[in-house]
Amino acid sequence: MPLCEDAAMRRDLRLDNVGRRYGIRGPWVLRGVHLAVTPGTLTRVEGPNGTGKSTLLRLLAGLDAPSEGRITGRPRTAYVPERFPSALPFTPHGYLTHLGTIHGLSRRTATRAAGEWLDRFGASAYARTPMAQLSKGSSQKVAVAQALLAEPELLVLDEAWTGLDAAARTELERAVAERTAAGCAVVFVDHDPRRLAGAPDSTYTVRDGGLERRTRETTAPADSGPQMVVEVQGPQGGQPPVEALGALVSAEEAAPGTYRLTVPASHSDVVLRTLLTARPPWHVVSVHALDKDSRR
Protein backbone atom coordinates (compact mmCIF):
# COMPACT_ATOMS: atom_id res chain seq x y z
CA MET A 1 0.00 0.00 0.00
CA PRO A 2 1.60 3.28 -1.05
CA LEU A 3 2.22 5.91 1.59
CA CYS A 4 0.91 9.43 1.18
CA GLU A 5 4.41 10.92 1.19
CA ASP A 6 4.30 13.51 -1.60
CA ALA A 7 3.96 17.06 -0.25
CA ALA A 8 1.14 17.85 -2.67
CA MET A 9 -0.77 14.86 -1.33
CA ARG A 10 -0.36 15.84 2.31
CA ARG A 11 -2.25 19.14 2.29
CA ASP A 12 -4.45 19.86 5.24
CA LEU A 13 -8.15 20.28 4.56
CA ARG A 14 -9.33 23.38 6.44
CA LEU A 15 -12.77 24.79 7.12
CA ASP A 16 -12.64 28.46 8.16
CA ASN A 17 -15.82 30.06 9.51
CA VAL A 18 -17.89 27.75 7.30
CA GLY A 19 -21.67 27.90 7.25
CA ARG A 20 -24.19 25.92 5.24
CA ARG A 21 -27.89 26.44 4.64
CA TYR A 22 -30.24 25.27 1.93
CA GLY A 23 -31.97 28.09 0.11
CA ILE A 24 -31.30 31.81 0.30
CA ARG A 25 -33.50 32.25 3.36
CA GLY A 26 -33.32 28.74 4.74
CA PRO A 27 -32.26 28.09 8.33
CA TRP A 28 -28.57 27.61 8.98
CA VAL A 29 -27.67 23.94 9.36
CA LEU A 30 -24.07 24.78 10.26
CA ARG A 31 -22.44 28.11 10.98
CA GLY A 32 -19.10 29.37 12.24
CA VAL A 33 -17.41 25.99 11.78
CA HIS A 34 -13.62 25.81 12.05
CA LEU A 35 -11.95 22.45 11.43
CA ALA A 36 -8.55 21.21 10.25
CA VAL A 37 -8.19 17.63 8.98
CA THR A 38 -4.54 16.65 8.77
CA PRO A 39 -2.89 13.62 7.13
CA GLY A 40 -2.58 10.50 9.23
CA THR A 41 -5.38 11.39 11.65
CA LEU A 42 -8.65 9.76 12.62
CA THR A 43 -11.51 12.14 13.42
CA ARG A 44 -14.88 11.19 14.88
CA VAL A 45 -17.94 13.40 14.46
CA GLU A 46 -20.90 12.83 16.77
CA GLY A 47 -24.17 14.43 17.79
CA PRO A 48 -27.92 13.77 17.78
CA ASN A 49 -29.75 13.05 14.53
CA GLY A 50 -30.62 16.11 12.51
CA THR A 51 -27.86 18.32 13.91
CA GLY A 52 -25.87 18.56 10.66
CA LYS A 53 -23.33 15.73 10.86
CA SER A 54 -24.05 14.52 7.33
CA THR A 55 -23.95 18.08 6.02
CA LEU A 56 -20.50 18.51 7.56
CA LEU A 57 -19.25 15.29 5.99
CA ARG A 58 -20.60 16.30 2.58
CA LEU A 59 -18.71 19.58 2.88
CA LEU A 60 -15.53 17.68 3.75
CA ALA A 61 -16.05 15.33 0.81
CA GLY A 62 -16.54 18.26 -1.57
CA LEU A 63 -20.09 17.24 -2.45
CA ASP A 64 -21.59 20.43 -0.98
CA ALA A 65 -20.22 23.97 -1.15
CA PRO A 66 -20.32 26.25 1.88
CA SER A 67 -22.87 29.07 1.93
CA GLU A 68 -20.26 31.19 3.70
CA GLY A 69 -16.67 30.81 4.81
CA ARG A 70 -13.84 29.01 3.05
CA ILE A 71 -12.68 25.45 2.52
CA THR A 72 -9.04 25.14 1.49
CA GLY A 73 -6.95 22.14 0.54
CA ARG A 74 -8.33 19.28 -1.51
CA PRO A 75 -6.78 15.86 -0.89
CA ARG A 76 -7.98 13.00 -3.07
CA THR A 77 -11.20 12.09 -1.30
CA ALA A 78 -13.49 9.07 -1.15
CA TYR A 79 -16.91 9.11 0.48
CA VAL A 80 -19.27 6.43 1.78
CA PRO A 81 -22.76 7.91 2.19
CA GLU A 82 -25.37 6.80 4.67
CA ARG A 83 -27.52 5.61 1.76
CA PHE A 84 -25.67 4.20 -1.23
CA PRO A 85 -27.48 4.36 -4.61
CA SER A 86 -27.49 0.63 -5.33
CA ALA A 87 -29.83 0.71 -8.35
CA LEU A 88 -26.96 1.19 -10.80
CA PRO A 89 -26.68 -0.59 -14.18
CA PHE A 90 -23.67 -2.63 -13.08
CA THR A 91 -22.69 -5.74 -11.20
CA PRO A 92 -20.47 -5.08 -8.15
CA HIS A 93 -17.40 -6.35 -9.98
CA GLY A 94 -18.21 -4.36 -13.10
CA TYR A 95 -18.86 -1.21 -11.08
CA LEU A 96 -15.58 -1.42 -9.15
CA THR A 97 -13.63 -2.24 -12.30
CA HIS A 98 -15.15 0.78 -14.04
CA LEU A 99 -14.25 3.04 -11.10
CA GLY A 100 -10.72 1.65 -11.05
CA THR A 101 -10.16 2.65 -14.67
CA ILE A 102 -11.56 6.13 -13.90
CA HIS A 103 -8.98 6.39 -11.11
CA GLY A 104 -6.25 5.66 -13.65
CA LEU A 105 -5.72 1.94 -13.17
CA SER A 106 -5.21 -0.30 -16.18
CA ARG A 107 -8.15 -2.56 -17.01
CA ARG A 108 -6.27 -5.61 -15.78
CA THR A 109 -5.21 -3.95 -12.51
CA ALA A 110 -8.71 -2.56 -11.93
CA THR A 111 -10.25 -5.99 -12.50
CA ARG A 112 -7.86 -7.59 -10.01
CA ALA A 113 -8.39 -4.84 -7.41
CA ALA A 114 -12.17 -5.15 -7.73
CA GLY A 115 -12.00 -8.86 -7.01
CA GLU A 116 -9.65 -8.38 -4.07
CA TRP A 117 -11.84 -5.77 -2.37
CA LEU A 118 -15.03 -7.76 -2.89
CA ASP A 119 -13.35 -10.85 -1.47
CA ARG A 120 -12.00 -8.90 1.49
CA PHE A 121 -15.51 -7.77 2.48
CA GLY A 122 -17.11 -11.14 1.84
CA ALA A 123 -18.96 -10.08 -1.31
CA SER A 124 -17.40 -12.41 -3.89
CA ALA A 125 -20.47 -14.64 -4.02
CA TYR A 126 -22.54 -11.90 -5.67
CA ALA A 127 -19.79 -10.13 -7.61
CA ARG A 128 -21.70 -10.79 -10.87
CA THR A 129 -25.20 -10.09 -9.52
CA PRO A 130 -26.93 -6.91 -10.77
CA MET A 131 -26.56 -4.28 -8.08
CA ALA A 132 -30.28 -3.50 -8.17
CA GLN A 133 -30.89 -7.00 -6.77
CA LEU A 134 -28.56 -6.68 -3.79
CA SER A 135 -29.69 -6.39 -0.18
CA LYS A 136 -28.92 -3.29 1.88
CA GLY A 137 -25.99 -5.00 3.57
CA SER A 138 -24.55 -6.29 0.30
CA SER A 139 -24.89 -2.86 -1.31
CA GLN A 140 -23.07 -1.33 1.65
CA LYS A 141 -20.12 -3.65 1.10
CA VAL A 142 -19.88 -2.36 -2.47
CA ALA A 143 -20.13 1.22 -1.18
CA VAL A 144 -17.22 0.66 1.18
CA ALA A 145 -15.15 -1.15 -1.46
CA GLN A 146 -15.60 1.64 -4.01
CA ALA A 147 -14.28 4.19 -1.51
CA LEU A 148 -11.21 2.15 -0.58
CA LEU A 149 -10.41 1.10 -4.13
CA ALA A 150 -8.72 4.42 -4.93
CA GLU A 151 -6.58 4.44 -1.74
CA PRO A 152 -7.82 7.94 -0.88
CA GLU A 153 -5.88 10.61 0.97
CA LEU A 154 -9.07 11.52 2.82
CA LEU A 155 -11.72 8.90 3.59
CA VAL A 156 -15.12 10.21 4.73
CA LEU A 157 -17.49 7.65 6.28
CA ASP A 158 -21.10 8.54 7.07
CA GLU A 159 -22.59 5.64 9.07
CA ALA A 160 -20.58 3.33 6.80
CA TRP A 161 -20.83 0.37 9.21
CA THR A 162 -24.64 0.35 9.11
CA GLY A 163 -25.94 -2.82 7.44
CA LEU A 164 -22.62 -4.64 7.41
CA ASP A 165 -22.27 -8.04 9.03
CA ALA A 166 -19.82 -8.52 11.92
CA ALA A 167 -16.95 -9.72 9.72
CA ALA A 168 -17.31 -6.80 7.32
CA ARG A 169 -17.53 -4.31 10.20
CA THR A 170 -14.26 -5.62 11.58
CA GLU A 171 -12.70 -5.50 8.12
CA LEU A 172 -13.73 -1.88 7.70
CA GLU A 173 -12.14 -1.01 11.05
CA ARG A 174 -8.96 -2.71 9.85
CA ALA A 175 -9.06 -0.76 6.58
CA VAL A 176 -9.46 2.51 8.52
CA ALA A 177 -6.38 1.64 10.56
CA GLU A 178 -4.46 0.88 7.38
CA ARG A 179 -5.39 4.21 5.79
CA THR A 180 -4.29 6.24 8.81
CA ALA A 181 -1.10 4.17 9.13
CA ALA A 182 -0.41 5.03 5.47
CA GLY A 183 -0.48 8.72 6.38
CA CYS A 184 -3.98 9.48 5.17
CA ALA A 185 -6.90 11.07 7.03
CA VAL A 186 -10.21 9.46 7.97
CA VAL A 187 -13.33 11.26 9.24
CA PHE A 188 -16.29 9.18 10.36
CA VAL A 189 -19.76 9.29 11.90
CA ASP A 190 -21.23 6.19 13.53
CA HIS A 191 -24.19 5.71 15.86
CA ASP A 192 -22.30 3.16 17.99
CA PRO A 193 -20.16 4.97 20.61
CA ARG A 194 -17.95 1.89 20.84
CA ARG A 195 -16.93 2.13 17.19
CA LEU A 196 -13.15 2.61 17.08
CA ALA A 197 -13.25 3.62 20.74
CA GLY A 198 -9.88 4.83 21.94
CA ALA A 199 -8.59 5.32 18.40
CA PRO A 200 -9.64 8.84 17.26
CA ASP A 201 -7.10 11.64 17.42
CA SER A 202 -9.98 14.13 17.63
CA THR A 203 -13.68 13.90 18.45
CA TYR A 204 -16.08 16.69 17.56
CA THR A 205 -19.71 17.14 18.55
CA VAL A 206 -22.14 18.99 16.27
CA ARG A 207 -24.41 21.06 18.50
CA ASP A 208 -26.66 24.06 17.76
CA GLY A 209 -25.15 24.41 14.29
CA GLY A 210 -21.59 24.62 15.62
CA LEU A 211 -18.72 22.25 16.22
CA GLU A 212 -17.24 21.52 19.65
CA ARG A 213 -14.03 19.58 20.13
CA ARG A 214 -13.56 17.02 22.88
CA THR A 215 -10.20 16.09 24.32
CA ARG A 216 -8.32 13.24 22.71
CA GLU A 217 -9.47 9.76 23.67
CA THR A 218 -6.68 7.93 25.41
CA THR A 219 -8.26 4.68 26.53
CA ALA A 220 -10.93 2.38 25.19
CA PRO A 221 -13.88 1.37 27.37
CA ALA A 222 -13.84 -2.18 28.69
CA ASP A 223 -16.62 -3.29 26.34
CA SER A 224 -15.26 -1.59 23.20
CA GLY A 225 -14.60 -4.90 21.43
CA PRO A 226 -11.96 -7.63 21.20
CA GLN A 227 -8.43 -6.66 22.10
CA MET A 228 -5.03 -8.23 21.48
CA VAL A 229 -1.89 -8.24 23.60
CA VAL A 230 1.36 -7.89 21.65
CA GLU A 231 4.59 -8.52 23.57
CA VAL A 232 7.66 -7.05 21.89
CA GLN A 233 11.36 -6.57 22.48
CA GLY A 234 13.19 -3.59 21.06
CA PRO A 235 16.71 -2.28 20.68
CA GLN A 236 18.53 -1.59 23.93
CA GLY A 237 17.08 1.51 25.56
CA GLY A 238 14.46 1.81 22.83
CA GLN A 239 10.86 2.91 23.34
CA PRO A 240 7.92 1.55 21.29
CA PRO A 241 6.89 3.95 18.49
CA VAL A 242 3.66 4.76 20.34
CA GLU A 243 2.61 7.67 18.11
CA ALA A 244 2.94 5.57 14.97
CA LEU A 245 0.86 2.74 16.42
CA GLY A 246 -2.37 4.76 16.47
CA ALA A 247 -5.11 2.92 18.39
CA LEU A 248 -3.05 1.85 21.38
CA VAL A 249 -5.11 1.02 24.48
CA SER A 250 -2.15 0.64 26.83
CA ALA A 251 1.60 0.04 26.91
CA GLU A 252 3.61 -1.24 29.86
CA GLU A 253 7.19 -2.36 30.29
CA ALA A 254 6.99 -6.00 31.40
CA ALA A 255 10.78 -6.33 31.75
CA PRO A 256 13.76 -4.21 30.71
CA GLY A 257 13.45 -3.76 26.96
CA THR A 258 10.24 -5.85 26.78
CA TYR A 259 6.86 -4.17 26.39
CA ARG A 260 3.30 -5.44 26.55
CA LEU A 261 1.03 -3.52 24.16
CA THR A 262 -2.77 -3.81 24.22
CA VAL A 263 -4.53 -2.86 20.97
CA PRO A 264 -7.99 -3.32 19.42
CA ALA A 265 -8.06 -6.63 17.55
CA SER A 266 -9.07 -4.85 14.34
CA HIS A 267 -5.83 -2.83 14.49
CA SER A 268 -3.46 -5.66 15.38
CA ASP A 269 -2.29 -6.25 11.79
CA VAL A 270 -1.37 -2.59 11.37
CA VAL A 271 0.43 -2.48 14.73
CA LEU A 272 2.45 -5.59 13.90
CA ARG A 273 3.38 -4.21 10.48
CA THR A 274 4.50 -0.92 12.04
CA LEU A 275 6.69 -2.68 14.61
CA LEU A 276 8.25 -5.09 12.12
CA THR A 277 9.03 -2.37 9.56
CA ALA A 278 10.46 0.09 12.12
CA ARG A 279 14.16 0.94 11.83
CA PRO A 280 15.55 -0.91 13.70
CA PRO A 281 12.69 -3.43 13.77
CA TRP A 282 11.09 -4.71 16.95
CA HIS A 283 11.04 -8.42 17.76
CA VAL A 284 7.52 -9.76 18.33
CA VAL A 285 7.66 -12.24 21.21
CA SER A 286 3.98 -13.22 21.34
CA VAL A 287 0.49 -12.21 20.24
CA HIS A 288 -2.66 -13.37 22.00
CA ALA A 289 -6.26 -12.33 22.58
CA LEU A 290 -7.08 -10.51 25.79
CA ASP A 291 -9.94 -12.26 27.56
CA LYS A 292 -12.75 -10.18 29.03
CA ASP A 293 -12.05 -11.16 32.63
CA SER A 294 -8.53 -9.71 32.52
CA ARG A 295 -9.88 -6.39 31.25
CA ARG A 296 -11.96 -5.70 34.33
C-alpha positions as CSV (number, residue, x, y, z in Angstrom):
1,M,0.0,0.0,0.0
2,P,1.6,3.3,-1.1
3,L,2.2,5.9,1.6
4,C,0.9,9.4,1.2
5,E,4.4,10.9,1.2
6,D,4.3,13.5,-1.6
7,A,4.0,17.1,-0.3
8,A,1.1,17.9,-2.7
9,M,-0.8,14.9,-1.3
10,R,-0.4,15.8,2.3
11,R,-2.2,19.1,2.3
12,D,-4.5,19.9,5.2
13,L,-8.1,20.3,4.6
14,R,-9.3,23.4,6.4
15,L,-12.8,24.8,7.1
16,D,-12.6,28.5,8.2
17,N,-15.8,30.1,9.5
18,V,-17.9,27.7,7.3
19,G,-21.7,27.9,7.2
20,R,-24.2,25.9,5.2
21,R,-27.9,26.4,4.6
22,Y,-30.2,25.3,1.9
23,G,-32.0,28.1,0.1
24,I,-31.3,31.8,0.3
25,R,-33.5,32.3,3.4
26,G,-33.3,28.7,4.7
27,P,-32.3,28.1,8.3
28,W,-28.6,27.6,9.0
29,V,-27.7,23.9,9.4
30,L,-24.1,24.8,10.3
31,R,-22.4,28.1,11.0
32,G,-19.1,29.4,12.2
33,V,-17.4,26.0,11.8
34,H,-13.6,25.8,12.1
35,L,-12.0,22.5,11.4
36,A,-8.6,21.2,10.2
37,V,-8.2,17.6,9.0
38,T,-4.5,16.7,8.8
39,P,-2.9,13.6,7.1
40,G,-2.6,10.5,9.2
41,T,-5.4,11.4,11.7
42,L,-8.6,9.8,12.6
43,T,-11.5,12.1,13.4
44,R,-14.9,11.2,14.9
45,V,-17.9,13.4,14.5
46,E,-20.9,12.8,16.8
47,G,-24.2,14.4,17.8
48,P,-27.9,13.8,17.8
49,N,-29.8,13.0,14.5
50,G,-30.6,16.1,12.5
51,T,-27.9,18.3,13.9
52,G,-25.9,18.6,10.7
53,K,-23.3,15.7,10.9
54,S,-24.0,14.5,7.3
55,T,-24.0,18.1,6.0
56,L,-20.5,18.5,7.6
57,L,-19.3,15.3,6.0
58,R,-20.6,16.3,2.6
59,L,-18.7,19.6,2.9
60,L,-15.5,17.7,3.7
61,A,-16.1,15.3,0.8
62,G,-16.5,18.3,-1.6
63,L,-20.1,17.2,-2.5
64,D,-21.6,20.4,-1.0
65,A,-20.2,24.0,-1.2
66,P,-20.3,26.3,1.9
67,S,-22.9,29.1,1.9
68,E,-20.3,31.2,3.7
69,G,-16.7,30.8,4.8
70,R,-13.8,29.0,3.0
71,I,-12.7,25.4,2.5
72,T,-9.0,25.1,1.5
73,G,-7.0,22.1,0.5
74,R,-8.3,19.3,-1.5
75,P,-6.8,15.9,-0.9
76,R,-8.0,13.0,-3.1
77,T,-11.2,12.1,-1.3
78,A,-13.5,9.1,-1.1
79,Y,-16.9,9.1,0.5
80,V,-19.3,6.4,1.8
81,P,-22.8,7.9,2.2
82,E,-25.4,6.8,4.7
83,R,-27.5,5.6,1.8
84,F,-25.7,4.2,-1.2
85,P,-27.5,4.4,-4.6
86,S,-27.5,0.6,-5.3
87,A,-29.8,0.7,-8.4
88,L,-27.0,1.2,-10.8
89,P,-26.7,-0.6,-14.2
90,F,-23.7,-2.6,-13.1
91,T,-22.7,-5.7,-11.2
92,P,-20.5,-5.1,-8.2
93,H,-17.4,-6.3,-10.0
94,G,-18.2,-4.4,-13.1
95,Y,-18.9,-1.2,-11.1
96,L,-15.6,-1.4,-9.2
97,T,-13.6,-2.2,-12.3
98,H,-15.2,0.8,-14.0
99,L,-14.2,3.0,-11.1
100,G,-10.7,1.7,-11.1
101,T,-10.2,2.7,-14.7
102,I,-11.6,6.1,-13.9
103,H,-9.0,6.4,-11.1
104,G,-6.3,5.7,-13.6
105,L,-5.7,1.9,-13.2
106,S,-5.2,-0.3,-16.2
107,R,-8.2,-2.6,-17.0
108,R,-6.3,-5.6,-15.8
109,T,-5.2,-3.9,-12.5
110,A,-8.7,-2.6,-11.9
111,T,-10.2,-6.0,-12.5
112,R,-7.9,-7.6,-10.0
113,A,-8.4,-4.8,-7.4
114,A,-12.2,-5.1,-7.7
115,G,-12.0,-8.9,-7.0
116,E,-9.7,-8.4,-4.1
117,W,-11.8,-5.8,-2.4
118,L,-15.0,-7.8,-2.9
119,D,-13.3,-10.8,-1.5
120,R,-12.0,-8.9,1.5
121,F,-15.5,-7.8,2.5
122,G,-17.1,-11.1,1.8
123,A,-19.0,-10.1,-1.3
124,S,-17.4,-12.4,-3.9
125,A,-20.5,-14.6,-4.0
126,Y,-22.5,-11.9,-5.7
127,A,-19.8,-10.1,-7.6
128,R,-21.7,-10.8,-10.9
129,T,-25.2,-10.1,-9.5
130,P,-26.9,-6.9,-10.8
131,M,-26.6,-4.3,-8.1
132,A,-30.3,-3.5,-8.2
133,Q,-30.9,-7.0,-6.8
134,L,-28.6,-6.7,-3.8
135,S,-29.7,-6.4,-0.2
136,K,-28.9,-3.3,1.9
137,G,-26.0,-5.0,3.6
138,S,-24.6,-6.3,0.3
139,S,-24.9,-2.9,-1.3
140,Q,-23.1,-1.3,1.7
141,K,-20.1,-3.6,1.1
142,V,-19.9,-2.4,-2.5
143,A,-20.1,1.2,-1.2
144,V,-17.2,0.7,1.2
145,A,-15.2,-1.2,-1.5
146,Q,-15.6,1.6,-4.0
147,A,-14.3,4.2,-1.5
148,L,-11.2,2.1,-0.6
149,L,-10.4,1.1,-4.1
150,A,-8.7,4.4,-4.9
151,E,-6.6,4.4,-1.7
152,P,-7.8,7.9,-0.9
153,E,-5.9,10.6,1.0
154,L,-9.1,11.5,2.8
155,L,-11.7,8.9,3.6
156,V,-15.1,10.2,4.7
157,L,-17.5,7.6,6.3
158,D,-21.1,8.5,7.1
159,E,-22.6,5.6,9.1
160,A,-20.6,3.3,6.8
161,W,-20.8,0.4,9.2
162,T,-24.6,0.3,9.1
163,G,-25.9,-2.8,7.4
164,L,-22.6,-4.6,7.4
165,D,-22.3,-8.0,9.0
166,A,-19.8,-8.5,11.9
167,A,-17.0,-9.7,9.7
168,A,-17.3,-6.8,7.3
169,R,-17.5,-4.3,10.2
170,T,-14.3,-5.6,11.6
171,E,-12.7,-5.5,8.1
172,L,-13.7,-1.9,7.7
173,E,-12.1,-1.0,11.1
174,R,-9.0,-2.7,9.9
175,A,-9.1,-0.8,6.6
176,V,-9.5,2.5,8.5
177,A,-6.4,1.6,10.6
178,E,-4.5,0.9,7.4
179,R,-5.4,4.2,5.8
180,T,-4.3,6.2,8.8
181,A,-1.1,4.2,9.1
182,A,-0.4,5.0,5.5
183,G,-0.5,8.7,6.4
184,C,-4.0,9.5,5.2
185,A,-6.9,11.1,7.0
186,V,-10.2,9.5,8.0
187,V,-13.3,11.3,9.2
188,F,-16.3,9.2,10.4
189,V,-19.8,9.3,11.9
190,D,-21.2,6.2,13.5
191,H,-24.2,5.7,15.9
192,D,-22.3,3.2,18.0
193,P,-20.2,5.0,20.6
194,R,-17.9,1.9,20.8
195,R,-16.9,2.1,17.2
196,L,-13.1,2.6,17.1
197,A,-13.3,3.6,20.7
198,G,-9.9,4.8,21.9
199,A,-8.6,5.3,18.4
200,P,-9.6,8.8,17.3
201,D,-7.1,11.6,17.4
202,S,-10.0,14.1,17.6
203,T,-13.7,13.9,18.5
204,Y,-16.1,16.7,17.6
205,T,-19.7,17.1,18.5
206,V,-22.1,19.0,16.3
207,R,-24.4,21.1,18.5
208,D,-26.7,24.1,17.8
209,G,-25.2,24.4,14.3
210,G,-21.6,24.6,15.6
211,L,-18.7,22.2,16.2
212,E,-17.2,21.5,19.6
213,R,-14.0,19.6,20.1
214,R,-13.6,17.0,22.9
215,T,-10.2,16.1,24.3
216,R,-8.3,13.2,22.7
217,E,-9.5,9.8,23.7
218,T,-6.7,7.9,25.4
219,T,-8.3,4.7,26.5
220,A,-10.9,2.4,25.2
221,P,-13.9,1.4,27.4
222,A,-13.8,-2.2,28.7
223,D,-16.6,-3.3,26.3
224,S,-15.3,-1.6,23.2
225,G,-14.6,-4.9,21.4
226,P,-12.0,-7.6,21.2
227,Q,-8.4,-6.7,22.1
228,M,-5.0,-8.2,21.5
229,V,-1.9,-8.2,23.6
230,V,1.4,-7.9,21.6
231,E,4.6,-8.5,23.6
232,V,7.7,-7.1,21.9
233,Q,11.4,-6.6,22.5
234,G,13.2,-3.6,21.1
235,P,16.7,-2.3,20.7
236,Q,18.5,-1.6,23.9
237,G,17.1,1.5,25.6
238,G,14.5,1.8,22.8
239,Q,10.9,2.9,23.3
240,P,7.9,1.5,21.3
241,P,6.9,3.9,18.5
242,V,3.7,4.8,20.3
243,E,2.6,7.7,18.1
244,A,2.9,5.6,15.0
245,L,0.9,2.7,16.4
246,G,-2.4,4.8,16.5
247,A,-5.1,2.9,18.4
248,L,-3.0,1.8,21.4
249,V,-5.1,1.0,24.5
250,S,-2.2,0.6,26.8
251,A,1.6,0.0,26.9
252,E,3.6,-1.2,29.9
253,E,7.2,-2.4,30.3
254,A,7.0,-6.0,31.4
255,A,10.8,-6.3,31.8
256,P,13.8,-4.2,30.7
257,G,13.4,-3.8,27.0
258,T,10.2,-5.9,26.8
259,Y,6.9,-4.2,26.4
260,R,3.3,-5.4,26.6
261,L,1.0,-3.5,24.2
262,T,-2.8,-3.8,24.2
263,V,-4.5,-2.9,21.0
264,P,-8.0,-3.3,19.4
265,A,-8.1,-6.6,17.6
266,S,-9.1,-4.9,14.3
267,H,-5.8,-2.8,14.5
268,S,-3.5,-5.7,15.4
269,D,-2.3,-6.3,11.8
270,V,-1.4,-2.6,11.4
271,V,0.4,-2.5,14.7
272,L,2.4,-5.6,13.9
273,R,3.4,-4.2,10.5
274,T,4.5,-0.9,12.0
275,L,6.7,-2.7,14.6
276,L,8.2,-5.1,12.1
277,T,9.0,-2.4,9.6
278,A,10.5,0.1,12.1
279,R,14.2,0.9,11.8
280,P,15.6,-0.9,13.7
281,P,12.7,-3.4,13.8
282,W,11.1,-4.7,17.0
283,H,11.0,-8.4,17.8
284,V,7.5,-9.8,18.3
285,V,7.7,-12.2,21.2
286,S,4.0,-13.2,21.3
287,V,0.5,-12.2,20.2
288,H,-2.7,-13.4,22.0
289,A,-6.3,-12.3,22.6
290,L,-7.1,-10.5,25.8
291,D,-9.9,-12.3,27.6
292,K,-12.8,-10.2,29.0
293,D,-12.0,-11.2,32.6
294,S,-8.5,-9.7,32.5
295,R,-9.9,-6.4,31.2
296,R,-12.0,-5.7,34.3
